[in-house]
Amino acid sequence: MGLSQNNRSIADGHAVLADRVFDGHRWHAEAAVLVRDGRIVGLGSWGQLPLDWPHTRLPAGTFLAPGFIDLQVNGGGGVLLNDQPTADGMRAIARAHRRYGTTACLPTLITDTREHVRTAVAAARSIGGRDGVLGLHLEGPFISPRRPGVHRPDRVAKPGAGDLEELCELAGAGRSLVTLAPECVPAGFVRNLASSGVRISIGHSEAPAAVVMQAVADGATGVTHLFNAMPPLSARAPGIIGAALAEHRLTAGLIVDGIHVDPISVRVAFAAKGFARIALVTDAMPTVGTSLDRFELVGQTITLADGRLTTEGGALAGAHLDMASAVRNAVRLAHVPLEDALRAASLTPARFLGLDNERGSLVPGARADLVALTQELTVVATWVDGSTDDVKSDWNC
């Protein structure tokens, strides 16, 4: 009986069998993941599978792992959040990345008008952490005008009256995140925003290490795309990079596309912080999952060539990257152990968002968000809450 025939019974009880299962902590050989009502109820060997449970056996050589969680995804499937900052836009982006193993994400709005920000916040609040959309990532507008990257300089701003209160509304929008430059916001801003329940990441910033450490003391817990849009590390000016590598309270996002960060720098980050504080992110743009080779981003034409997205002036503008490719690049280009790369794509971002009790690992009670990968680390199928759209009629049941 094929997988397509068994999808309807997965809510009643279903098992997925693989040669190997990585549960987020360790490997299990010839293992079965048991699912009921969208949750994992157990994990054991093939021989322990209850006789009355329908099951799907994955092809030889395929392994199961926790679904990926992307903390920074600007677009996908032809949709850019800045163009469509709505609930439908967020769902479309999440859906586009599902085929690449991403089971949950934070759609990301880069610096834009106040109206677009309010629309995106309201959309995230209406979704309420469902449909693979965990919340909203606001990347800006309170960033350094000296490190704008591809953000429009005329929309970069300093907080004004009412801005803090509006950002605090993100606390009701699932598990949301704000990227800001701590040197560009007033005293107490980070502390008050963090106390509302919104997570804060430091990025697009020239903050010296002392300012970074004060932001950490005030509640900042992340660093956005480590090494990018920030000064380099030097002996007497460790800056954001030095503080991020040294401070265990900071989780650093890392774009591992072979373009944004040299593989040796990727290895340095993992060596300094370990998988527990490195989160692979895509910084993906709408080209992912499409044949698009250009699009408009806040008034600029962005072109895709040789896997690189650039403005007309040659500046990097996000990434043409999916999470499965990020895992593959971490392993192949940077020689990160497979287990560490998988954790950095799932367990670490789940912990960062305070969701590791139900996402990022395959343990009883967790959501049945799974990804099946080949030995070459290409995605065979993705399950969200125990259901998959990927149908392989030759799988055995």
C-alpha positions as CSV (number, residue, x, y, z in Angstrom):
1,M,0.0,0.0,0.0
2,G,1.5,3.4,-1.1
3,L,2.2,6.4,1.1
4,S,-0.7,8.3,-0.6
5,Q,-3.1,5.7,0.7
6,N,-1.8,6.0,4.3
7,N,-1.7,9.8,4.7
8,R,-5.4,9.8,5.8
9,S,-4.6,7.3,8.6
10,I,-1.6,9.0,10.0
11,A,-3.8,10.9,12.6
12,D,-5.0,7.5,13.9
13,G,-1.5,6.1,14.2
14,H,1.2,5.7,11.7
15,A,4.9,4.9,11.7
16,V,7.8,6.0,9.4
17,L,10.6,3.5,9.2
18,A,14.2,4.3,8.1
19,D,17.6,2.7,8.0
20,R,18.7,5.5,10.4
21,V,16.9,8.1,12.5
22,F,18.6,11.1,14.0
23,D,16.4,12.3,16.8
24,G,18.3,15.5,17.4
25,H,20.5,14.0,20.0
26,R,21.7,10.6,18.7
27,W,21.3,8.1,15.9
28,H,19.1,5.0,15.9
29,A,19.6,2.2,13.4
30,E,16.7,0.5,11.7
31,A,14.3,2.7,13.6
32,A,10.6,3.6,13.5
33,V,9.1,7.0,14.4
34,L,5.5,6.4,15.7
35,V,3.0,9.3,15.1
36,R,-0.5,9.9,16.3
37,D,-2.6,13.1,16.0
38,G,0.4,15.0,14.6
39,R,2.6,14.2,17.6
40,I,5.4,11.7,18.1
41,V,4.4,9.0,20.5
42,G,7.5,6.9,20.4
43,L,10.7,5.9,18.7
44,G,12.0,2.4,18.6
45,S,13.5,-0.4,16.4
46,W,11.7,-2.0,13.6
47,G,11.1,-5.1,15.7
48,Q,9.3,-3.0,18.3
49,L,6.7,-1.7,15.9
50,P,3.1,-2.5,17.0
51,L,1.6,-5.1,14.7
52,D,-1.6,-3.0,14.2
53,W,0.3,0.2,13.1
54,P,0.3,1.1,9.4
55,H,3.7,2.2,8.4
56,T,5.8,3.7,5.6
57,R,9.3,2.4,5.0
58,L,11.7,4.8,3.4
59,P,14.0,3.8,0.6
60,A,17.3,2.1,1.5
61,G,20.0,4.7,2.5
62,T,17.4,7.3,3.5
63,F,17.5,8.7,7.0
64,L,15.0,10.7,9.1
65,A,15.8,13.9,11.1
66,P,13.9,16.7,12.8
67,G,12.3,19.2,10.4
68,F,14.4,22.3,9.8
69,I,13.6,25.7,11.4
70,D,14.6,28.8,9.5
71,L,14.9,32.0,11.6
72,Q,15.5,34.3,8.6
73,V,13.6,33.8,5.3
74,N,12.7,36.8,3.2
75,G,10.9,34.9,0.5
76,G,10.4,31.8,-1.6
77,G,8.3,30.4,-4.3
78,G,8.2,33.8,-6.1
79,V,6.9,35.6,-3.0
80,L,8.8,38.4,-1.2
81,L,7.4,39.3,2.3
82,N,8.2,43.0,1.7
83,D,5.9,42.9,-1.3
84,Q,3.2,40.8,0.4
85,P,3.4,41.3,4.2
86,T,0.2,39.4,4.7
87,A,-0.8,36.1,6.3
88,D,-1.2,34.6,2.8
89,G,2.3,35.8,1.9
90,M,3.8,34.3,5.0
91,R,2.0,31.0,4.4
92,A,3.2,30.9,0.8
93,I,6.8,31.4,1.9
94,A,6.6,28.7,4.5
95,R,5.0,26.4,1.9
96,A,7.6,27.1,-0.7
97,H,10.4,26.0,1.7
98,R,8.7,22.9,2.9
99,R,10.0,20.8,-0.1
100,Y,13.5,21.6,1.2
101,G,12.9,20.2,4.7
102,T,11.8,23.4,6.4
103,T,8.9,22.6,8.6
104,A,8.7,26.0,10.4
105,C,10.1,29.4,9.9
106,L,10.1,33.1,10.7
107,P,9.2,35.1,7.5
108,T,11.4,38.1,7.5
109,L,10.6,41.7,6.7
110,I,13.6,43.9,6.0
111,T,13.6,47.6,6.7
112,D,10.4,49.1,5.1
113,T,7.7,51.7,5.8
114,R,5.9,51.9,9.1
115,E,2.7,50.8,7.3
116,H,4.3,47.7,6.0
117,V,5.7,46.9,9.4
118,R,2.3,47.3,11.0
119,T,0.7,45.1,8.3
120,A,3.2,42.4,8.8
121,V,2.8,42.4,12.6
122,A,-0.9,42.2,12.3
123,A,-0.6,39.3,9.8
124,A,1.7,37.4,12.1
125,R,-0.6,37.9,15.1
126,S,-3.5,36.6,13.0
127,I,-1.6,33.4,12.2
128,G,-0.7,32.9,15.8
129,G,2.2,30.5,15.2
130,R,0.3,28.1,13.0
131,D,0.8,26.8,9.4
132,G,4.6,26.6,9.7
133,V,4.8,30.3,10.5
134,L,6.2,30.6,14.0
135,G,6.1,34.4,14.1
136,L,7.7,37.3,12.3
137,H,11.3,38.4,12.0
138,L,11.6,42.2,11.7
139,E,15.1,42.9,10.3
140,G,15.2,46.7,10.9
141,P,14.4,49.5,10.6
142,F,16.4,50.4,13.8
143,I,19.8,49.5,12.3
144,S,23.0,51.4,11.7
145,P,23.0,53.7,8.7
146,R,26.7,52.7,8.3
147,R,25.8,49.0,7.9
148,P,22.6,49.0,5.9
149,G,23.5,46.2,3.5
150,V,20.7,46.0,0.9
151,H,18.2,47.8,3.2
152,R,17.0,51.2,1.9
153,P,19.0,53.9,3.7
154,D,16.1,56.3,3.5
155,R,13.9,53.9,5.6
156,V,16.5,53.2,8.2
157,A,15.4,55.0,11.4
158,K,15.8,55.6,15.1
159,P,13.0,54.7,17.4
160,G,10.4,57.5,17.9
161,A,7.3,57.9,20.1
162,G,5.2,54.8,20.1
163,D,7.7,52.6,18.2
164,L,8.6,50.5,21.3
165,E,4.9,49.9,22.1
166,E,4.2,48.8,18.5
167,L,7.2,46.4,18.5
168,C,6.0,44.9,21.8
169,E,2.8,43.8,20.0
170,L,5.0,41.2,18.4
171,A,4.8,39.3,21.7
172,G,1.3,38.3,20.6
173,A,2.6,37.1,17.2
174,G,4.0,33.7,18.0
175,R,7.7,33.6,18.7
176,S,8.9,36.7,17.0
177,L,12.3,38.3,16.5
178,V,13.6,41.9,16.0
179,T,17.1,42.6,14.5
180,L,18.4,45.9,15.6
181,A,21.7,47.8,16.2
182,P,22.0,48.4,20.0
183,E,24.0,51.5,19.5
184,C,21.2,53.1,17.5
185,V,18.4,52.7,20.1
186,P,17.9,54.6,23.4
187,A,18.9,53.3,26.8
188,G,16.3,50.8,28.1
189,F,14.9,50.0,24.6
190,V,16.4,46.5,24.4
191,R,15.5,45.8,28.0
192,N,11.9,46.8,27.6
193,L,11.4,45.1,24.3
194,A,13.0,41.9,25.7
195,S,10.8,42.0,28.8
196,S,7.7,42.0,26.6
197,G,8.6,38.6,25.3
198,V,10.1,39.6,21.9
199,R,13.5,38.1,21.0
200,I,16.2,40.5,20.0
201,S,19.1,39.8,17.7
202,I,22.0,42.2,17.0
203,G,22.7,42.9,13.4
204,H,23.4,45.6,10.8
205,S,25.4,47.2,13.5
206,E,28.8,48.7,14.4
207,A,28.4,48.2,18.1
208,P,31.6,47.8,20.1
209,A,31.9,44.7,22.2
210,A,31.0,46.6,25.4
211,V,27.7,47.8,23.8
212,V,27.0,44.2,22.7
213,M,27.5,42.9,26.1
214,Q,25.2,45.5,27.6
215,A,22.6,44.5,25.1
216,V,23.0,40.9,26.2
217,A,22.6,41.9,29.8
218,D,19.4,43.7,28.8
219,G,18.0,40.6,27.1
220,A,19.4,40.3,23.6
221,T,20.0,36.7,22.7
222,G,20.9,36.5,19.0
223,V,23.2,37.8,16.3
224,T,21.9,38.1,12.8
225,H,23.9,36.6,9.9
226,L,27.2,36.5,11.8
227,F,30.2,38.1,9.9
228,N,27.9,40.0,7.5
229,A,26.8,43.6,7.9
230,M,29.2,44.1,10.9
231,P,32.9,45.1,11.3
232,P,35.5,42.4,11.2
233,L,37.1,41.0,14.3
234,S,40.4,42.5,15.2
235,A,42.9,42.2,18.2
236,R,41.8,45.3,20.0
237,A,38.3,45.7,18.6
238,P,36.5,42.4,19.0
239,G,33.2,44.0,18.2
240,I,30.1,42.0,17.5
241,I,31.9,39.0,16.0
242,G,34.3,38.7,19.0
243,A,31.4,39.1,21.5
244,A,29.3,36.6,19.6
245,L,32.0,34.0,19.5
246,A,32.9,34.5,23.2
247,E,29.4,34.9,24.7
248,H,27.5,31.7,25.3
249,R,24.2,33.5,25.8
250,L,24.2,34.6,22.1
251,T,23.0,32.3,19.4
252,A,24.4,33.3,16.0
253,G,22.6,32.9,12.7
254,L,24.9,31.8,9.9
255,I,24.3,31.9,6.1
256,V,26.2,28.8,4.8
257,D,25.9,29.2,1.0
258,G,29.6,29.3,0.2
259,I,29.2,33.0,-0.7
260,H,28.3,35.0,2.4
261,V,30.8,33.3,4.7
262,D,34.1,31.5,3.9
263,P,34.0,27.9,4.9
264,I,36.9,28.4,7.2
265,S,35.0,31.1,9.0
266,V,32.1,28.7,9.3
267,R,34.4,26.2,10.9
268,V,35.7,29.0,13.3
269,A,32.1,29.8,14.4
270,F,31.3,26.1,15.0
271,A,34.6,25.6,16.8
272,A,34.0,28.6,19.1
273,K,30.3,28.2,19.8
274,G,29.4,24.6,19.0
275,F,26.2,23.5,17.4
276,A,24.2,24.6,20.5
277,R,24.7,28.3,19.6
278,I,24.9,28.3,15.8
279,A,21.6,28.4,13.9
280,L,21.8,27.8,10.1
281,V,19.6,30.4,8.3
282,T,18.9,30.9,4.6
283,D,18.2,34.6,4.3
284,A,16.3,33.3,1.3
285,M,14.8,35.5,-1.4
286,P,11.8,34.7,-3.7
287,T,14.0,33.0,-6.3
288,V,14.1,29.8,-4.1
289,G,11.8,27.2,-5.6
290,T,11.4,29.0,-8.9
291,S,13.1,29.7,-12.2
292,L,13.2,33.5,-11.5
293,D,16.6,35.1,-12.2
294,R,15.6,38.6,-11.1
295,F,13.2,40.5,-8.8
296,E,12.6,43.9,-7.3
297,L,13.6,44.5,-3.7
298,V,12.5,47.8,-2.1
299,G,13.1,49.6,-5.3
300,Q,16.3,47.8,-6.5
301,T,16.6,45.2,-9.2
302,I,18.2,42.0,-7.8
303,T,19.8,39.5,-10.2
304,L,20.6,35.9,-9.7
305,A,23.8,34.6,-11.4
306,D,25.9,31.6,-10.4
307,G,23.9,31.2,-7.2
308,R,24.6,34.8,-6.1
309,L,22.0,37.4,-5.7
310,T,23.3,41.0,-6.2
311,T,22.2,44.5,-6.8
312,E,23.2,46.4,-9.9
313,G,26.2,47.6,-8.0
314,G,27.3,44.1,-7.1
315,A,26.3,44.1,-3.4
316,L,24.9,40.9,-2.0
317,A,21.1,40.9,-1.6
318,G,20.0,38.0,0.5
319,A,20.6,34.4,-0.6
320,H,19.4,31.9,-3.1
321,L,19.5,29.2,-0.5
322,D,17.3,26.5,1.2
323,M,17.9,24.8,4.5
324,A,18.8,21.4,3.0
325,S,21.5,23.1,0.9
326,A,22.7,25.0,4.0
327,V,23.1,21.6,5.9
328,R,24.8,20.1,2.9
329,N,27.2,23.1,2.5
330,A,28.1,23.0,6.2
331,V,29.1,19.4,5.9
332,R,30.8,19.4,2.5
333,L,32.4,22.9,2.4
334,A,33.1,23.5,6.1
335,H,33.5,19.9,7.2
336,V,31.0,20.3,10.0
337,P,29.9,16.9,11.4
338,L,26.6,15.9,10.0
339,E,25.0,15.7,13.5
340,D,26.1,19.2,14.3
341,A,24.8,20.6,11.0
342,L,21.4,18.9,11.5
343,R,21.2,20.3,15.1
344,A,22.1,23.8,13.9
345,A,19.2,23.5,11.4
346,S,16.6,22.3,13.9
347,L,17.3,21.9,17.6
348,T,19.3,25.1,18.0
349,P,16.8,27.4,16.4
350,A,14.0,25.6,18.4
351,R,15.9,26.3,21.6
352,F,16.5,29.9,20.6
353,L,12.8,30.4,20.3
354,G,12.0,28.5,23.4
355,L,10.2,25.8,21.5
356,D,12.6,22.8,22.1
357,N,9.9,21.0,24.1
358,E,7.9,20.5,20.9
359,R,10.2,21.1,17.9
360,G,13.7,20.4,16.9
361,S,13.9,16.8,18.2
362,L,12.1,13.5,17.7
363,V,11.0,12.7,21.2
364,P,7.6,11.7,22.6
365,G,5.2,14.6,22.7
366,A,7.0,16.7,20.1
367,R,5.4,17.7,16.9
368,A,5.8,15.2,14.1
369,D,7.8,17.5,11.9
370,L,10.2,15.3,10.0
371,V,12.5,15.4,7.0
372,A,13.8,12.4,5.1
373,L,17.1,12.8,3.4
374,T,19.3,10.8,1.1
375,Q,23.0,10.1,1.8
376,E,23.7,13.0,-0.5
377,L,21.6,15.2,1.8
378,T,18.8,15.9,-0.7
379,V,15.2,15.9,0.6
380,V,13.0,12.9,-0.1
381,A,10.0,14.0,1.9
382,T,8.9,16.5,4.6
383,W,6.2,15.9,7.2
384,V,4.5,18.7,9.1
385,D,2.4,17.6,12.0
386,G,2.6,14.1,10.7
387,S,1.3,14.9,7.2
388,T,3.2,15.1,3.9
389,D,2.5,16.2,0.4
390,D,5.4,14.1,-0.9
391,V,4.1,10.9,-2.3
392,K,6.4,8.0,-3.3
393,S,4.3,5.2,-4.6
394,D,7.1,2.7,-4.5
395,W,7.6,3.1,-0.7
396,N,6.6,0.0,1.2
397,C,3.9,0.0,3.9
